[in-house]
Amino acid sequence: MDRRRFLCGTGIALALPHFETFADTSGAAAKTPKRFLSVYHPDGVGLPVKDDPAWKDWSWFPRGGERDFELTKVLDVLEPLREQITIYSGLSHPAARRVHGHSNADQYLTGADTKGHGPYQNSISLDQVIAAHAGRFTRHASLVMSTNGGIGGPRGAQTQSFNRDGRPIPAMNKPKQIFDMLFETGSQQAAAELARSKSALDFLMDSSRSLDRRLSQHDRRTLQQYLDSVRDTEVKLTKAQQWIETPIPQVDTSNLSLDADPREAKLYFETMYELIYLAFASDSTRVATFQLGRENGEGPHDLLSLAVGLGGAHRLTHEVKKPGGWQNLGTYNRYQAQEFGRFVKKLQDTPEPNGNGTMLDNTFAMHGSASSSFHLSRNYPIISAGGRNLGFDNGRYLKFGSGNEDNQAGAGVTSDAGWRGEIEAEELPLAHLFVTVLQRMGVETDTFAGYAGTLDRV
Amino acid sequence: MTTSKTNRRSPRAFLFLPVMLAFAVLIVVSLVARGNSASADDRLADVRSAPSPEVISLQQAWQQGRAASVLRKQDTNPPADPGADREAASPNLQTFADSILPVLKRSCLDCHGPDHSEGRLRVDQLDPNLLTGDSVAQWREVYSVLSNSEMPPEGEEDYALSNEDRGQIVDWLSDELNKASRVRQSERPRSSFRRLARYEYDYALRDLLGLQHSLVDQLPPESTSDDGFRNNAELLQMSAMQFQTYRKIARTALSRACVTGDRPPPVTYVLSMPEELARVAAPEGAKTFDVHDDDSRGQVRRAHLVDQDSGLAIAYRAASPQPTDQLPGPPPEVSTVALVLPANNELKLNLDRFLPDEGRLKVRIRAARSDNELAGDACLQLSFSAHTSNNANFSNIVSDRDVRVPAAAAPQFVEFDISLGDIQRNPFRKLETKFPRRDEFLHIRNITPTSGLNVLIDYVEITAPYYEQWPPASHTAIFFESPDQSNESVYGREVLQRFVRRAWRRPVTNSELDRLMLLLESYRGEFDTFEAAMLEVLATVLVHPDFLYLASHEAEPSAAAVMTDHELASRLSAFLWASIPDDELLSLADKGRLQDPDVLTQQVGRMLADPKSKRFARHFVEQWLGLEGLDNTTHIKDRTLRQSMHDEPVAFFENALRHNRSIMEFLHSDYAVVNERLARHYGIRDVYGVAFREVPVTAGQHRGGLLTAAAVLAMNSDGQHSNPLKRGVWMLERVLHDPPPPPPPDVPEVDLTDPRILQMTLKERIADHRDNAACRSCHSRIDPWGIALENYDAMGAYRTKIGKEPVDASAELFDRQTLDGMDGLKRYLLLERQDQFTRAMVHKLAAYALGRSLTFGDRVELENIAGELRRQGDGLRDLIHLVIQSPLFHTL
């Protein structure tokens, strides 16, 4: 029991083995893991106005149509992966469209109305809905990571994952710690706790059976439900014990620099992505989130951009009007895209062990932010990659909504006039994309965050 | 295709069929009806033919209605003797054949026979044997419509029933139903074994362990039964997830109740206003002012420190008191230097990052009102906030209620108790770096609604973790002093025996103790201390069914399943305290004295006098009236008003309970129970303060009883508009206990895109909808009850116009009775429906007391309670006693 809590504290929810389930399904497709990754970057992207000379190269969104789109310099590093990715515009969570971008990382995967100030309540994040479904197949239900670690504060999240009560799940940020959690053996303490729990449950079962004899026929059914709950808990504990005893997968650690620090941005990035890759490849988990820094800067996040020769990440967004400003922000976004691309390529280059395509074909990986232009919580810049076997048709630039075909709404603004401004364009709720993702991940639902229905054309 | 579909009854449809068909009967027949006829029942006819009902005061209506009560004159049924009854009981088929069937044929068959089977009821096909036949549900409806004089419809001269005929059928049916109820009593499924509902579990845990704060946040909410209750045995489910949550909560609760080692050093902040004034006014150029100066008027309207002797003052809105690790010493003498907090001003205290993660935060504020002349209460409220970085902040109200400040010139301590582990904290408080910011703030706010009413504070003391004593009483209640303390195997047994008896509400057997001791021994080696290992065992005791469930045993097969004393104690405490029995109840049960009627009556009196009985009022009224509906509305923006609306019916009920008022006062009273905010909403003058109290109302104020409660009217509204349909359904379900059936599957949606419908007023729209054949049968029963409330808008405020149109709040019931507005409705209920309302109240209270759905088998006892209540004068407190004394309460 407390192993679960213990693990929660370290950024991971304990998953339970589900060996039997593999027997229920048949065929390679059914057995192939379906995986989900969401990478979040704060501070949005560069969105100069059209007549700004920087517009041509450093506006984040592509130009052109659905198939014949053209990438600007910000995303051109993804050109080789063009057929593996989809870029979206015109999507956002309606509840937060008028909220300052600094406060919005919390709701990117939840769609909750977390507001700008006052009492705070979040709701379950997309990855945790998937984890509740897919988590039973793997040792860890999900992997929750961020550069800053922990949970952050309300409206200053340092994690992308929220449980079903809307409480933040602490993110892990130290590569060594993540590696140990994934690939080192479970603790003796956890085993002892499980054993204690089991003897407590034995007592309850025994003692309740004598109660059973005193009950009427009808009330026995009520007690039976209790006994079933105890028994189910026992089964879960037994499985947890099995995981403790199940050998940890052996992984190739040659690419890993477990001591990497955000100060060494490139190395740190690559190590964190590598850990996600290893966790997926060893089927230790099928669900991961990774948040690059926190909104409003300072801390490790800034170190990433400083390490690639730029100013603090948050400052980049404020200084776009200075000489070279758009280029600097664009360069930083380009660098993020490049690291994401490297990870996507690696998945593409790894065949599924059971021969059902590549790992990328069975993974839906998304990369995005809850603001586009300066602190503006609209028109989220989102890229997704992979998922061909899940039903995603890539190589497209998908524009949604209307009134903002050239992504100029809120462009070029560097003052509060942006996020406080009137909503000029019609956008679609991002939750519709999430419903699509959920269904393709095998979760039977038609709603997310109160929005029903999938997103057309995806 | 369509035909076969309609004819095939789904099991679900069949379930509701009896109700639906009876409704349909009423309606359709009444539509066919023409002309006028004398009313069937003499007693009722008297009332109706009295000079135009408008001139009867509600008081008169109440008296006349009471005089006309049939229930009051009904004989009490003898106590059950199931064995003998079953032998003796046989259906009286002779009377049916001789006197009943001919009357039914004459008055009913044309509409409910082979030619027309209105509402799919055919009286010629009802099985007259109620003891074994399968027409009981239909007969109960027949009984109900005949005794309420709803059938045959008014104005159907050809089918009118003479009083004699009606009486004969009603008498025969009443006897047969009672016999059948007796016979079927023993057949009903027992569902008295039930899990504690979420709120009961919370109180039980807190009462058992002596904890201040709620722990059940993580448990899922309970679902509601058809009659609105959340403590219904059938619906209190259990799942593995929930079981694991119980385990987690048990551990948290025990870890809060028990302590290890030395008392942790406190973090204490003390703020003494004389010192503060000396400090902030000292620097050269400090912007002091004199409160008596004319030009300081603006400044005295904001928070400031003042020396009341000299008038020297300075603005003061925030402070950063320094923490110490000492317990606060005795407070200084009351000073004439004080912080003045005008209405809606606050003092913001920066407590930095030193508050502990867990434990109680005690905030003691010595305060007084500025003035005793101004009407209204001065209240303080606490908030907790952090501002971690630009735009990453929060601020939450953490005091669970607003605390009243004592009178002027008599400062006293106002205290708050907050659980630090349960509130949103600054997650960065442990950082070694300074960004994001690590500090936490406490806000003390004067939230009085009376402008000009200030709060004067001269001393503030903040301590955490707070303990009244060390070790705390919650700890020593479990790990008490004992000469055997050094011998773990003896002391362990003592600890377990005492704890388990209270948790399981019964004596513990030796073999149970043996098993628990084995568990303790198996854990002992893994823990450093005996206490830690014991807490593991106690956590298991708290997830045992004997704690989580209200247990019941199987009686000897032959006896009527009478409860044991201990089961009775648990049922009593669940009913009146929403919790577990205290030591007095358990001791009486140990001695086998609780079943003694005098002891029981005395105990019920004691329990009702205990403050824990407020939980009964709150939870019963919330569930009976469905007050959670208020939380699902979005149109009441004023938080204080919404809370006051929610509290009014509870306060009304408490008041009625305290004074043993007639339950008819729920229908109408010449007083309201209100606080300042609500009185303002109702336009009642001279009510000040947050406390609810009884105040007389005049007819012109249009209040009195529960039907005029803003909560009821507002929650049965759609945002901006009143909703007569919702209100009508609510009246039928909650007040008359005559719920309408769910809409049939072929009901068309009201098409709001149709321009013809858009142009209609709401009442016209309803009428239009009702004209649709599929909708008519139900709606003509539902709508009038809601239309009569149209004088109240979506906020529950009284109105005479909707937009520019005058309100039309008159509606005709299916039996041609006109309900003219709230007054007409009340007059009708008091004149004609007192017995029905009594039965409804008895039903609601009994269902809540027993924690299960009531069945046909319970009918006899419910009728006995209702009859006895009417004879005793309808007192609410009497009703509680009657329910508890009833055999229903003592059997499984």
Interface residues (C-beta under 8 A of the other chain):
Chain A: M1 R5 H100 H102 S103 G116 H117 G118 P119 Y120 G150 I151 G152 G153 P154 R155 G156 D165 A192 R196 S199 A200 F203 L204 D206 S207 S208 L211 R213 R214 L215 S216 Q217 H218 D219 T222 L223 Q225 Y226 D228 S229 V230 D232 T233 K236 E295 N296 E298 G299
Chain B: P189 R190 S191 S192 F193 R194 R195 D217 Q218 A233 Q237 M238 S239 A240 Q242 F243 Q244 R247 K248 A386 T388 S389 N390 N391 A392 N393 F394 S395 N396 I397 Q424 N426 P427 F428 F435 P436 E512 R515 L516 L519 S522 Y523 E526 E536 A539 T540 V543 H544 P545 D546 L548 Y549 A551 S552 H553 E554 A561 L892
